[in-house]
Amino acid sequence: MQNAERAVVENPRRELAFAGPAPGFSVLLKRNCSISPAALARVFAFLVAVTLGIGIGFAAAGAWLVLPFAGIEVVVLATAFIVNGRHAADYERIERAGERLTVEVSEAGRTEHHEMPVRATRVRMARDGRAARVLLSSNGRDFEVGRHLHEPARAELAAELARRMQN
């Protein structure tokens, strides 16, 4: 019993990756966000305070041109944080219910839904340069899934999807 509990604690995502029995399943793939929005705001506030503090210090010492560049740095940093924040909640959901496969992709607040028949859908791996991609092909269209996973996990995803779609 202790070994089984340790396996769940060591790799909980792998245990919870596919919910449901083989004929019907659901998998949710999300970005790995290592910082909460509140913590990110605190980091940003600290960086702004330090940058503007240094700028004001140099301006008080007579080097006033440092202050506008500190302001530009704060604007560029805010832009980078906003772009990062827009993609923090991106996800992919793949669900099989009966003979229908649904792929839901959310990127930068925009969500797309794709439905396809399980029997007409094939899972395949494709290489673009160095990276491997997992594609669901149905009716002449390809849908990429697993973009938020590292390459070995993409191969596992493709194998598991293929196995579960055959049942």
SELUM-980250 format. One record per residue: residue number from 1; chain; x, y, z of N, C-alpha, C, O in turn. Coordinates in steps of 0.1 Angstrom, whole numbers. Layout:
BEGIN
<NUM, 'A', <X, Y, Z>, <X, Y, Z>, <X, Y, Z>, <X, Y, Z>> ...
END
This chain:
BEGIN
<1, 'A', <8, -12, 0>, <0, 0, 0>, <9, 13, 0>, <5, 22, -7>> <2, 'A', <19, 12, 7>, <28, 24, 8>, <35, 27, -5>, <36, 39, -9>> <3, 'A', <39, 17, -13>, <45, 19, -26>, <35, 25, -36>, <38, 34, -44>> <4, 'A', <22, 21, -35>, <12, 26, -44>, <10, 41, -41>, <8, 49, -50>> <5, 'A', <9, 44, -28>, <7, 58, -24>, <19, 67, -29>, <17, 78, -33>> <6, 'A', <31, 62, -27>, <43, 69, -32>, <43, 72, -47>, <47, 82, -51>> <7, 'A', <38, 62, -55>, <38, 64, -69>, <28, 75, -73>, <31, 83, -82>> <8, 'A', <17, 76, -66>, <8, 87, -69>, <14, 101, -65>, <12, 110, -72>> <9, 'A', <21, 101, -54>, <27, 114, -49>, <39, 118, -58>, <40, 130, -61>> <10, 'A', <47, 108, -63>, <58, 111, -71>, <54, 117, -85>, <61, 126, -90>> <11, 'A', <43, 112, -91>, <40, 116, -104>, <24, 117, -105>, <18, 109, -112>> <12, 'A', <18, 127, -98>, <3, 127, -98>, <-3, 130, -112>, <-14, 125, -115>> <13, 'A', <4, 138, -120>, <-1, 141, -133>, <-3, 129, -142>, <-13, 127, -149>> <14, 'A', <7, 120, -142>, <6, 108, -150>, <-6, 99, -145>, <-12, 93, -153>> <15, 'A', <-8, 98, -132>, <-19, 91, -127>, <-33, 96, -132>, <-42, 89, -134>> <16, 'A', <-34, 109, -132>, <-46, 116, -135>, <-48, 120, -150>, <-57, 127, -153>> <17, 'A', <-38, 117, -158>, <-38, 122, -172>, <-51, 118, -179>, <-57, 127, -185>> <18, 'A', <-55, 106, -179>, <-67, 101, -187>, <-78, 98, -176>, <-76, 89, -168>> <19, 'A', <-89, 105, -176>, <-100, 102, -167>, <-110, 94, -175>, <-114, 98, -186>> <20, 'A', <-115, 83, -169>, <-125, 75, -176>, <-120, 62, -181>, <-108, 61, -183>> <21, 'A', <-129, 53, -184>, <-125, 40, -190>, <-121, 42, -204>, <-123, 53, -210>> <22, 'A', <-116, 32, -210>, <-111, 32, -224>, <-121, 37, -234>, <-117, 45, -243>> <23, 'A', <-133, 32, -234>, <-143, 37, -245>, <-146, 52, -244>, <-149, 58, -254>> <24, 'A', <-145, 58, -233>, <-147, 72, -231>, <-136, 78, -222>, <-133, 72, -212>> <25, 'A', <-130, 89, -227>, <-119, 94, -218>, <-119, 109, -220>, <-125, 115, -229>> <26, 'A', <-112, 116, -211>, <-110, 130, -212>, <-96, 133, -207>, <-91, 128, -196>> <27, 'A', <-88, 141, -214>, <-75, 145, -210>, <-74, 160, -211>, <-78, 166, -222>> <28, 'A', <-68, 167, -201>, <-66, 181, -201>, <-51, 184, -201>, <-45, 180, -192>> <29, 'A', <-46, 191, -211>, <-32, 195, -212>, <-31, 210, -210>, <-37, 218, -217>> <30, 'A', <-23, 214, -200>, <-22, 228, -196>, <-7, 232, -196>, <2, 223, -194>> <31, 'A', <-4, 244, -197>, <9, 250, -195>, <13, 248, -181>, <5, 248, -172>> <32, 'A', <26, 246, -178>, <31, 245, -165>, <34, 260, -160>, <45, 265, -163>> <33, 'A', <25, 265, -152>, <27, 279, -147>, <33, 278, -133>, <26, 273, -124>> <34, 'A', <45, 282, -131>, <52, 281, -118>, <50, 292, -109>, <55, 292, -98>> <35, 'A', <42, 302, -113>, <40, 314, -105>, <25, 318, -106>, <20, 318, -117>> <36, 'A', <19, 322, -95>, <5, 326, -95>, <5, 340, -100>, <14, 348, -100>> <37, 'A', <-7, 345, -105>, <-8, 359, -110>, <-5, 369, -99>, <1, 379, -101>> <38, 'A', <-9, 366, -86>, <-7, 375, -75>, <8, 376, -72>, <14, 387, -70>> <39, 'A', <15, 365, -73>, <30, 365, -71>, <37, 372, -82>, <47, 379, -80>> <40, 'A', <32, 370, -94>, <38, 377, -106>, <36, 392, -105>, <45, 400, -108>> <41, 'A', <24, 396, -100>, <22, 411, -97>, <31, 416, -87>, <36, 427, -88>> <42, 'A', <34, 409, -76>, <44, 413, -66>, <58, 414, -72>, <65, 424, -69>> <43, 'A', <62, 405, -80>, <75, 405, -86>, <76, 417, -95>, <86, 425, -95>> <44, 'A', <65, 420, -103>, <65, 431, -112>, <66, 444, -104>, <74, 453, -107>> <45, 'A', <58, 445, -93>, <59, 458, -85>, <73, 460, -79>, <77, 471, -78>> <46, 'A', <79, 449, -74>, <93, 450, -69>, <102, 455, -80>, <111, 464, -77>> <47, 'A', <102, 449, -92>, <111, 453, -102>, <108, 468, -107>, <118, 475, -109>> <48, 'A', <96, 472, -107>, <93, 486, -110>, <98, 495, -99>, <104, 506, -103>> <49, 'A', <96, 492, -87>, <102, 500, -76>, <117, 501, -76>, <122, 512, -75>> <50, 'A', <124, 490, -79>, <138, 491, -80>, <143, 499, -92>, <152, 508, -90>> <51, 'A', <137, 497, -103>, <141, 504, -115>, <138, 519, -114>, <147, 527, -117>> <52, 'A', <126, 522, -110>, <123, 537, -108>, <131, 543, -97>, <135, 555, -98>> <53, 'A', <134, 535, -86>, <142, 540, -75>, <156, 544, -80>, <162, 554, -77>> <54, 'A', <162, 535, -88>, <175, 538, -94>, <175, 550, -103>, <184, 558, -103>> <55, 'A', <164, 550, -111>, <163, 561, -121>, <161, 575, -113>, <168, 585, -117>> <56, 'A', <153, 575, -103>, <151, 587, -95>, <164, 591, -88>, <168, 603, -87>> <57, 'A', <172, 581, -83>, <185, 584, -77>, <194, 590, -86>, <201, 600, -83>> <58, 'A', <195, 585, -98>, <204, 591, -108>, <199, 605, -113>, <207, 614, -115>> <59, 'A', <186, 607, -114>, <181, 620, -117>, <184, 630, -106>, <187, 641, -110>> <60, 'A', <183, 626, -94>, <186, 635, -83>, <201, 639, -83>, <205, 650, -78>> <61, 'A', <209, 630, -88>, <224, 632, -88>, <227, 640, -101>, <239, 644, -102>> <62, 'A', <218, 644, -109>, <220, 652, -121>, <220, 645, -134>, <220, 651, -144>> <63, 'A', <219, 632, -134>, <218, 624, -146>, <204, 621, -149>, <199, 610, -149>> <64, 'A', <196, 632, -153>, <182, 630, -154>, <178, 622, -166>, <166, 617, -166>> <65, 'A', <186, 620, -176>, <183, 612, -187>, <181, 597, -184>, <176, 589, -192>> <66, 'A', <186, 593, -172>, <184, 579, -168>, <169, 576, -166>, <164, 565, -168>> <67, 'A', <162, 586, -160>, <148, 584, -157>, <139, 580, -169>, <131, 571, -167>> <68, 'A', <140, 587, -180>, <131, 583, -191>, <134, 568, -196>, <125, 561, -200>> <69, 'A', <147, 565, -196>, <151, 551, -200>, <146, 541, -189>, <142, 529, -193>> <70, 'A', <145, 544, -177>, <139, 536, -166>, <124, 534, -169>, <119, 523, -167>> <71, 'A', <118, 545, -173>, <104, 544, -177>, <101, 535, -189>, <92, 527, -189>> <72, 'A', <110, 536, -199>, <109, 527, -211>, <111, 513, -206>, <104, 504, -211>> <73, 'A', <120, 510, -197>, <123, 496, -193>, <110, 491, -186>, <107, 479, -187>> <74, 'A', <104, 499, -178>, <92, 495, -171>, <81, 492, -181>, <73, 482, -179>> <75, 'A', <79, 500, -191>, <69, 497, -201>, <72, 484, -209>, <62, 476, -211>> <76, 'A', <84, 482, -212>, <88, 469, -219>, <86, 457, -210>, <81, 447, -215>> <77, 'A', <89, 459, -198>, <87, 448, -188>, <72, 445, -186>, <68, 433, -186>> <78, 'A', <64, 455, -185>, <49, 453, -184>, <44, 446, -196>, <35, 438, -195>> <79, 'A', <49, 450, -208>, <44, 444, -221>, <48, 429, -220>, <39, 420, -224>> <80, 'A', <60, 426, -216>, <64, 411, -216>, <55, 404, -206>, <51, 392, -208>> <81, 'A', <52, 410, -194>, <44, 403, -184>, <30, 401, -189>, <24, 390, -187>> <82, 'A', <24, 411, -197>, <11, 409, -202>, <10, 398, -213>, <1, 390, -213>> <83, 'A', <20, 398, -222>, <21, 388, -232>, <22, 374, -225>, <15, 365, -230>> <84, 'A', <30, 373, -215>, <31, 360, -208>, <18, 356, -201>, <14, 345, -202>> <85, 'A', <12, 366, -195>, <-1, 364, -188>, <-12, 359, -197>, <-21, 352, -193>> <86, 'A', <-12, 364, -209>, <-23, 361, -219>, <-23, 346, -222>, <-33, 340, -225>> <87, 'A', <-11, 340, -221>, <-10, 326, -225>, <-9, 316, -213>, <-7, 304, -214>> <88, 'A', <-9, 322, -201>, <-8, 314, -189>, <-19, 304, -187>, <-17, 293, -181>> <89, 'A', <-31, 307, -192>, <-43, 298, -190>, <-46, 290, -203>, <-56, 284, -203>> <90, 'A', <-37, 289, -212>, <-39, 281, -224>, <-40, 267, -220>, <-34, 262, -211>> <91, 'A', <-49, 260, -228>, <-51, 245, -225>, <-56, 238, -237>, <-60, 245, -247>> <92, 'A', <-55, 225, -237>, <-61, 216, -247>, <-69, 205, -240>, <-64, 199, -230>> <93, 'A', <-81, 203, -244>, <-89, 192, -238>, <-93, 183, -249>, <-98, 187, -260>> <94, 'A', <-90, 170, -247>, <-94, 160, -257>, <-103, 150, -250>, <-100, 144, -240>> <95, 'A', <-115, 148, -256>, <-125, 140, -250>, <-131, 130, -260>, <-133, 134, -272>> <96, 'A', <-133, 118, -255>, <-140, 109, -264>, <-153, 105, -256>, <-153, 100, -245>> <97, 'A', <-164, 107, -263>, <-177, 103, -258>, <-184, 95, -269>, <-188, 100, -279>> <98, 'A', <-185, 82, -267>, <-190, 73, -277>, <-181, 73, -289>, <-170, 70, -288>> <99, 'A', <-187, 76, -300>, <-180, 76, -313>, <-176, 90, -318>, <-172, 92, -329>> <100, 'A', <-176, 100, -309>, <-172, 114, -312>, <-160, 117, -304>, <-159, 114, -292>> <101, 'A', <-150, 124, -311>, <-138, 129, -304>, <-139, 144, -305>, <-141, 150, -316>> <102, 'A', <-138, 150, -293>, <-138, 165, -293>, <-125, 170, -288>, <-119, 166, -279>> <103, 'A', <-120, 180, -296>, <-107, 187, -292>, <-111, 201, -290>, <-116, 208, -299>> <104, 'A', <-108, 206, -278>, <-110, 220, -274>, <-96, 226, -272>, <-89, 222, -263>> <105, 'A', <-93, 237, -279>, <-81, 244, -278>, <-83, 258, -274>, <-91, 266, -280>> <106, 'A', <-77, 263, -263>, <-78, 276, -258>, <-65, 283, -258>, <-55, 278, -252>> <107, 'A', <-63, 293, -266>, <-51, 301, -267>, <-54, 316, -266>, <-61, 321, -274>> <108, 'A', <-47, 322, -256>, <-48, 337, -254>, <-63, 341, -253>, <-67, 351, -259>> <109, 'A', <-71, 333, -246>, <-85, 337, -244>, <-95, 333, -255>, <-107, 335, -253>> <110, 'A', <-90, 328, -266>, <-98, 324, -277>, <-99, 308, -277>, <-89, 301, -276>> <111, 'A', <-111, 303, -277>, <-114, 289, -276>, <-119, 284, -289>, <-129, 289, -295>> <112, 'A', <-114, 273, -294>, <-119, 266, -306>, <-123, 252, -303>, <-116, 245, -295>> <113, 'A', <-134, 247, -308>, <-139, 234, -306>, <-139, 226, -320>, <-143, 232, -330>> <114, 'A', <-134, 214, -320>, <-134, 206, -332>, <-140, 192, -328>, <-135, 186, -318>> <115, 'A', <-149, 188, -336>, <-155, 174, -334>, <-152, 166, -346>, <-152, 171, -357>> <116, 'A', <-149, 153, -343>, <-146, 144, -354>, <-150, 130, -350>, <-151, 127, -338>> <117, 'A', <-154, 122, -360>, <-157, 108, -357>, <-145, 100, -353>, <-134, 101, -359>> <118, 'A', <-146, 92, -343>, <-134, 84, -338>, <-129, 75, -349>, <-117, 73, -351>> <119, 'A', <-138, 68, -356>, <-134, 58, -366>, <-126, 64, -378>, <-118, 58, -384>> <120, 'A', <-129, 77, -381>, <-122, 84, -392>, <-110, 92, -387>, <-104, 99, -395>> <121, 'A', <-106, 91, -375>, <-95, 99, -369>, <-83, 90, -367>, <-84, 80, -361>> <122, 'A', <-72, 95, -371>, <-59, 88, -369>, <-50, 97, -361>, <-50, 109, -362>> <123, 'A', <-42, 90, -353>, <-32, 97, -345>, <-18, 95, -351>, <-15, 83, -354>> <124, 'A', <-11, 105, -354>, <2, 103, -360>, <12, 114, -354>, <8, 124, -349>> <125, 'A', <25, 110, -355>, <36, 119, -351>, <42, 125, -363>, <44, 118, -373>> <126, 'A', <45, 138, -363>, <52, 144, -374>, <64, 152, -368>, <63, 157, -357>> <127, 'A', <74, 153, -376>, <86, 161, -372>, <87, 174, -380>, <86, 174, -392>> <128, 'A', <88, 185, -373>, <91, 198, -378>, <105, 203, -373>, <106, 208, -362>> <129, 'A', <115, 201, -381>, <128, 204, -376>, <132, 195, -365>, <133, 183, -368>> <130, 'A', <134, 200, -353>, <138, 192, -342>, <126, 186, -334>, <127, 176, -328>> <131, 'A', <115, 194, -334>, <104, 190, -325>, <94, 180, -332>, <91, 181, -344>> <132, 'A', <89, 171, -323>, <79, 162, -328>, <65, 168, -324>, <64, 174, -314>> <133, 'A', <56, 165, -333>, <42, 170, -331>, <33, 159, -331>, <35, 149, -338>> <134, 'A', <22, 160, -323>, <11, 150, -323>, <0, 155, -331>, <-5, 166, -328>> <135, 'A', <-4, 148, -342>, <-15, 153, -350>, <-27, 143, -350>, <-25, 131, -351>> <136, 'A', <-39, 149, -349>, <-51, 141, -351>, <-56, 144, -365>, <-59, 156, -368>> <137, 'A', <-56, 134, -373>, <-60, 136, -387>, <-74, 131, -389>, <-77, 119, -386>> <138, 'A', <-83, 139, -395>, <-97, 135, -397>, <-103, 143, -409>, <-102, 155, -409>> <139, 'A', <-108, 136, -419>, <-115, 142, -430>, <-106, 152, -437>, <-110, 163, -441>> <140, 'A', <-93, 149, -439>, <-83, 158, -446>, <-78, 169, -438>, <-71, 178, -443>> <141, 'A', <-82, 170, -425>, <-77, 181, -417>, <-68, 176, -405>, <-71, 165, -400>> <142, 'A', <-58, 183, -402>, <-49, 180, -391>, <-51, 189, -379>, <-53, 201, -381>> <143, 'A', <-52, 184, -367>, <-53, 191, -355>, <-41, 188, -346>, <-40, 176, -342>> <144, 'A', <-33, 198, -343>, <-22, 195, -334>, <-26, 195, -320>, <-33, 204, -315>> <145, 'A', <-21, 185, -312>, <-24, 185, -298>, <-11, 182, -290>, <-1, 177, -297>> <146, 'A', <-11, 185, -278>, <1, 182, -270>, <12, 193, -271>, <24, 190, -268>> <147, 'A', <8, 205, -275>, <18, 216, -276>, <24, 220, -263>, <35, 225, -263>> <148, 'A', <18, 217, -252>, <23, 221, -239>, <31, 210, -232>, <35, 212, -220>> <149, 'A', <34, 200, -239>, <41, 188, -234>, <55, 188, -239>, <58, 193, -251>> <150, 'A', <65, 183, -232>, <78, 181, -237>, <78, 168, -246>, <68, 161, -246>> <151, 'A', <88, 167, -254>, <88, 157, -265>, <85, 142, -261>, <77, 136, -267>> <152, 'A', <92, 137, -250>, <89, 123, -246>, <74, 122, -242>, <68, 111, -245>> <153, 'A', <68, 132, -236>, <54, 131, -232>, <45, 132, -244>, <34, 126, -243>> <154, 'A', <49, 139, -254>, <41, 139, -267>, <40, 125, -273>, <30, 121, -277>> <155, 'A', <51, 118, -273>, <51, 104, -278>, <42, 95, -269>, <35, 87, -275>> <156, 'A', <43, 97, -256>, <34, 89, -247>, <19, 93, -250>, <11, 84, -251>> <157, 'A', <16, 106, -252>, <3, 110, -255>, <-2, 104, -268>, <-13, 99, -269>> <158, 'A', <6, 104, -278>, <2, 98, -291>, <-1, 83, -290>, <-11, 78, -295>> <159, 'A', <8, 76, -283>, <6, 62, -281>, <-7, 59, -273>, <-15, 50, -276>> <160, 'A', <-9, 67, -262>, <-21, 64, -254>, <-34, 68, -261>, <-44, 61, -260>> <161, 'A', <-34, 79, -269>, <-46, 83, -277>, <-49, 72, -287>, <-60, 68, -289>> <162, 'A', <-39, 67, -294>, <-41, 57, -304>, <-47, 44, -298>, <-56, 38, -303>> <163, 'A', <-41, 41, -286>, <-46, 29, -279>, <-61, 30, -275>, <-69, 21, -277>> <164, 'A', <-64, 42, -269>, <-77, 44, -264>, <-88, 46, -275>, <-100, 44, -273>> <165, 'A', <-83, 51, -287>, <-93, 53, -298>, <-96, 40, -305>, <-106, 40, -312>> <166, 'A', <-87, 30, -304>, <-90, 17, -311>, <-101, 10, -304>, <-107, 1, -310>> <167, 'A', <-103, 12, -291>, <-113, 5, -283>, <-127, 9, -286>, <-137, 4, -281>> 
END
